[in-house]
Amino acid sequence: MTSQDILPFTRPDIDEDTIAGVVEVLRSGWITTGPWCARFEQALSAYFGGRTVLAYASGTVTMDVALRLLGIGPGDEVITTPLSWVATSNVVLAVGATPVFVDIDPATRNIDAARIEAAITPRTRAILPVHLAGLPADLDAIDALAARHKLRVIEDAAQAIGSTWHGKRVGSFGDFASFSFHPNKNITSIEGGCLVLPPDADVDLARRLRLQGVQRSGLDGMDVDVVGGKSNLTDVAARVGWGQLQRLEEFNARRRELAQHYFAAFDAIDLEARGVQLPPRDLTQSNWHMFQIVPPPQVRRAALMQALKDRGITTGVHYPPIHLFSLYRARGFQPGDFPHAEAVGAAILTLPLFPGMQNCDVTRVTAALDAVLRQFGL
Ligand SMILES: *Cc1c(COP(=O)(O)O)cnc(C)c1O
């Protein structure tokens, strides 16, 4: 099998204009945070309806900054989902606060908003929902709960750039929203992320937290009054991100189209009747960051992945439930705590989906899945 026969589950699409633009930045004499970073932030701000947007080195540090801006730390609790990339709750631990998990709704695979209220205590400060695979969590319910209990919301929208909620872009309304530009995401800056700030946020502090907390005055004045870290985005990365942002709507439209092809092809082979759960059929709100199936328990996921791999098809696991990692078990979490997240997390499989994929690739995945499931007796 040649490498051309191998279908990855995702692949970034960097166009020649962006590559030429990066070369220009490299030759310009200014390669770290500078004019392109400012331009990328302005373009992002316009994309999110004029809200203040700051770029950072990752979509993890953005959440860390949001927590720090809110003064969340030791003794505070943050409610989040156990079915996410581990960054979501690691940032809560990193500031010394306590992640409080609420199980998912297996139909959407997002935090079950109906279960959040029972998890609120006098120590709860914020809700940190994740829009898994780009499907928005129930923001009506979450924002209403936050208002009623005087909590803040930090949306982990790492996977949800271009997703909408009642026709409005995720990030263009609400409290804090954090996005990632990791190469697997719908647009990339190689590594990077951005934070959309609410009107009451301390923008100056949010900036200073990117670079050692440094505050400059005049030509030669400098002060530091906070431990600021080092999480600025380079201009090389910002140039890549800016080039990608120009193509975001085109990318997401193609992702939606491919998702539609998957549904049609899977319906034709009766995948649901054979016990495989498909993602929610949302062709308007989701940006289709991932197309994930949940095969029935008798299918061993590793064997399924290997059989697909033997046919040149690469798949991914997003995600093992966070509370079952050693770090979290050591804090008292155990199997059985969040049964829906555990059942979904044990079986969920990410199929190939990226804008450069061809319709015939969908046919190929479908044929392979059909054949492999037959081998499993389905
Ligand atoms: C990618 C991702 C992150 C982290 O983003 P990085 O840019 O890799 O730091 C956080 N949460 C979720 C849900 C993600 O998918």
The ligand as a MOL file (V3000), in Angstrom:
LIG
                    3D

  0  0  0     0  0            999 V3000
M  V30 BEGIN CTAB
M  V30 COUNTS 15 15 0 0 0
M  V30 BEGIN ATOM
M  V30 1 C -7.9320 20.9180 20.8350 0
M  V30 2 C -8.7220 21.0530 22.0700 0
M  V30 3 C -8.2580 21.7800 23.1730 0
M  V30 4 C -6.8650 22.2980 23.2870 0
M  V30 5 O -6.4170 23.0320 22.2460 0
M  V30 6 P -4.8210 23.1730 22.0310 0
M  V30 7 O -4.7240 24.2600 21.0160 0
M  V30 8 O -4.3430 21.8470 21.5260 0
M  V30 9 O -4.2180 23.5420 23.3240 0
M  V30 10 C -9.0880 21.9420 24.2470 0
M  V30 11 N -10.3200 21.4210 24.2700 0
M  V30 12 C -10.8070 20.7100 23.2400 0
M  V30 13 C -12.1900 20.1740 23.3200 0
M  V30 14 C -10.0160 20.4850 22.1160 0
M  V30 15 O -10.5060 19.7520 21.1140 0
M  V30 END ATOM
M  V30 BEGIN BOND
M  V30 1 1 1 2
M  V30 2 1 2 3
M  V30 3 2 2 14
M  V30 4 1 3 4
M  V30 5 2 3 10
M  V30 6 1 4 5
M  V30 7 1 5 6
M  V30 8 2 6 7
M  V30 9 1 6 8
M  V30 10 1 6 9
M  V30 11 1 10 11
M  V30 12 2 11 12
M  V30 13 1 12 13
M  V30 14 1 12 14
M  V30 15 1 14 15
M  V30 END BOND
M  V30 END CTAB
M  END
